[in-house]
Amino acid sequence: MSKPRIVVIGSGWAGFYLASYISTTLYDLTVISPRRTSAYTPLLASAACGLFNFYLAEEPVRSKSRKCRFLKANVYAVDFNLQKISCAPAFDDDEEITQQRFEVNYDYLIMAPGCVPNTFGTPGVQEFALFMKNVSDAMAVRKLLFDLLEKASLPNCTPERKKELLHIAIVGGGPTGVEMTAELDDLAHNELKDLYPEVAPYIQISIYDVAPNILAAYDQKLYQYANDQLVRRNINVETNSHIERVEKDAFYTKEKGRVPYGMLVWATGNKAVKLVEDLEVKKTARGLIRILTDDHLRVRKPSKTDEVYDNVFALGDAADIEGASLPTTAEVACQKAKYLVENFNHRSKNPSETFKYQQKQLVSYIGAHDGVIAGKDEKEGWTGRSAWLAWRSGSVMWTRSWRNRVVIVLTWLVNSIFGKEIAKM
């Protein structure tokens, strides 16, 4: 007797968890994703700044211990009636093979296609900004940073040009943008000042956000503390800032006009992938377009009733529970994935127990061995070195490989004694 076929769309936090833990003894499991690896996004900023090797910030979907079928492809349509998925191979450098489309049948479908960066229609962002979604993005940040340092070190580079080249602008005052800012500032004030003593003083890091505060998800005491600490370390914090367009060497804000930069990292906003936009399912009416599910994570049909597709589920950034909205975070994605894994592995595709999210503490690193942690109420939040240690230990636990955890800790130990191996970056 053949096993039921489960197809998972996506290899992000939710998709990778499902690929790792759904029983392949009970099910014929297929994962479809344009990326053959799953990135541990909280570790990308650290990897970009040389805290550890890039391979530790991602894990391949294919594994000797993971008995699932993997297809490197984009899903562009789903026929819920015929239970069939239409796919196209995902190889940007081979246009011919991308036209060779194929179909995959399923008994159960789990959609976790994730999101793409939202440029909010700002001209020039897609062409000139860097993003922070996967390891290739982190590698691009590292490469550009050291290219800029080398350009600034040339004997014919004027002081004014050095300032322009070494202005690093981070757009986005959420945890990703703030932690990217923190790691870059640590690198500038430690390894770079010794390796590039003549140009390191010209490094200027700025963080821009359209909101009135950075880390707006935290309470006022904590986000004000984070703001004050960044400013104290000469980081330029530009809130209430509206970027109107981006050019190769400068961007323009509504408030200050032309702002020269050497590197612009766009770390704000999510946008639905085309698949989600095209699906004939119920979706959110405002803001980020997300697939709506019931509290068992079953996808709702596009009617005004409460009908669902009993064998189709959605989770991750691309999905939300109707009437119980949750943020687009790795923690939410993983908890939903764990819920589905337990139900499938116990053969309870229609369980009586609904999904319940368990709120975890918000933790962010703000640089110089300092951090902020939000408690359940304003009185429980704290800052300082203990918050940094909590963030560091928490970041280790994001990777599911014990081998990687051990290597990361050993790398931190070696770095604390000998410094980062930035000469090899």
Helices and strands as residue ranges (DSSP letters): E 5-9, H 13-21, E 28-33, E 37-39, G 41-43, H 44-48, G 54-57, E 58-60, E 69-79, E 84-89, H 95-98, E 102-105, E 108-111, E 115-117, H 125-128, H 135-152, H 159-165, E 167-171, H 175-189, H 191-195, G 200-202, E 204-208, H 220-232, E 236-238, E 243-246, E 250-253, E 257-260, E 263-266, E 270-272, H 274-278, E 291-293, E 298-300, E 308-314, E 319-321, H 330-345, E 362-367, E 370-374, G 378-380, E 382-383, H 385-398, H 402-418, G 422-424
